[in-house]
Amino acid sequence: MDDKPEFYGQRLRDAHALAIGKIVMAWNEYQEKLGEIYAELHGHERWRSSLVEWHAVKNDAQQRSMLVEIARATLPPESRALAAITWMVQKTDDLLREQRNIGVHMPLMSFTSEDGNHQMLPLTHLGNPKASVMVGRDLLKDYASFENRIRKMLGYSFAIGHNVSPVRVDDEVAELPNAPTAASRGVDGQAPNLPTKC
């Protein structure tokens, strides 16, 4: 138990730190699942070496490009699995990545108004564009939405991973979740239906 006195605004700062941490954890789990799909597409013989290749790349976007490349090389062009992977990576690059980057990289400032109301606000006075787009927004609500969207896509990626696995038994078809949509506070845009077999 910590006996140090809590400084003014600490609970609000801690709430923001926790929300940002949840975005980071969700993103890391999702990106790692994409690496697993990458290895699945390489097959059992190349499983370990493909993960070494994946982790040797230091940029998440480059890793996702690698996933699309191996999907195009190993899946039939008309396959729903290829369409699902391509859609997932495109939505990640177009939407989720930016939301994650706002959550993780936006500078914050602690501000107390004359009436004593304490707030955490985007730090905009140095011109940070990520902070500028978030002015006037409920940051904690947006952080929760960002995390939720990443987790929705993570669930979708689990279904894709199961359905492209070379070790899956044919009658062992995953219960496929609904594709993330804006209506479910998921990801905007219609996802292709997932295959039951590749």
N, C-alpha and C positions, 0 to 999 in steps of 0.2 A: 504494500500500500504506500502510495506517495503522499508524504505529509507537507510537501511544498504547497504554498498557497497558489490558487489558480489566478492567473493574471486576467485582466479585463479583456473580454472577447475570446478567451481561450476555447470555450466550447464551440463557438461558431467557426473558429479556425480549424479545430479538430474535426468538425463535421465536414468541412470542405476537403480536408486532407484525406479523410476516410472515403469520401465520394470519389475523389481523384484516384485513390489507391484501388478502388473497385474497378474503375475503368481500365487501369493498367493490368490488373489481374485478369480481367475478362479478355482483354486484347491478347495477352501473352498465351492464355489457354487456347484461344482461337487460332492464333498464328502457329502454335505448336501442332494443333490438329490438322492444319493445312499441310504441315510437314509430314505428318503421318499419312495423309492421302497421297502426297507426292511419293512416299516410299511404297505404299500399296500399289500404285500404278507401275512402279519399277519391277514389282514381283518379289517373291520370296528370296530368290537368289541374290538380288541386289538391295535388299531391304536396308542392311546396315550401311553399305557404301553410299546409298542414295541419301540417307540421313546425314552422313558426314558431308556430302556435297551441299545439302540444304543448310546445315549450320555453318558452313564455311562462308556463306554469303551473308554479309553484315547488314543488308538492307531488306526490310520486309517486303517492299514493293517488288524488288528483283526476285525474291523468293516466290511471290505469287505469280510472277511472269513465268518462272520455271515450272510452276504447277500447271499452268495453262499449256505450256509447250509440251510437257510429257503427256498431258491428257490428249492433246491433238495427235501426238505420235502413237499413242497406244489404244485409243478408243475409236470406234467407227465414227466417221464424220457426222452421220445422222443420229448418233446415239443421244438419248436423253441425259446420260451421265455427263457427256461432254458439254451439252447445253447447260446443265445445272452448274458445273464447275466454272464455265465461262461466265455465266450470269453472276455467280457468287463472287468471283474475283472482280468483275466489273463494278458491282455494287459496293464492294469493299473499297476499291480504289476511288470511286466517284463520291461516296458518301461517308462510309464508316471511318475511313482513314482521316478525313478532315475533322470529323467529330472527335475522334480519339485525340488528334493533335491539338484541338482547341482545349479539351479537358486536361491534357497533360502539360502542354506548353504555354498556356495562357497565364501571364503574370497577374497576381492578385494584390490588392492592397486592403489593409484594415482601415475602416473609416467610421468615425463617430460623429453624427450630426449634432447641431446645437441643442436639440431636444433630448440628447442622450441615446439615440437609436444607433446601435452598432451594426455595421454591415461589412461583408466582404464584397469588394467590387473589382471589376476588371481594371487593371492598371493601364490606362490609355495615354497618359500624358507624354510618353516617349514614342507614341505612334505605332504601337504593336497592333498589327491588323487582326490577330486572333482576339485580342481584348476588345478592339473596336466593335466587332460584330456582336459582342455579347453585352453591350451596354444596355441597361434597363431590363435585363432578363433575370428570371429566377434561376440562379446558377445551380443550386442544389437539385432543382427539378430537372434542369437540362442535363446535369451530370448523370442523374438516375436514368434519364431517357437514353443517353449515349451508351451507358452500360447495358441497358436492356436490349438495345438494338444489336450490340455486339454479341450478347448471349443468345439472342434469337438466331443469329447467323451461325453461332457455334453449334446450336442444336441441329440446324440444317446441315452443317458440315459433318456431323456425326452420322446422319443418315446417308449422306453421299459416301463417306468413308466405308461404312458397312457394305454398301451396295457395289463398291468397286473392289472390295477385298478379294484377293485371289484365294484365300483360305476359307472363304465362306462356303458353307454347305448349301447346295441349290435350294433346298426347301426352307432354309433359314433366312427368310426375307424379313427385313426390319419393318417395324411399324413406322411408316414415314410421317413425320410431322407436317403440318401445313407450312408452306413456304412463308418466310417472314414477309409481312405486308405492312403498309402504313396503318391499316385499320387495327392491327394487333399491336400497334406501337412498335412494329418491327422495322423492316427496311422497305423503302418505297420501291415500287416496280414489281411486276408480276414475275415470279420465279417459274421456271419450267417444272413440270411434274418430275419427280425423281423416278428413276428406273427401279424395277424390282430385280432386274438382271441387266448386266451390261451387254 
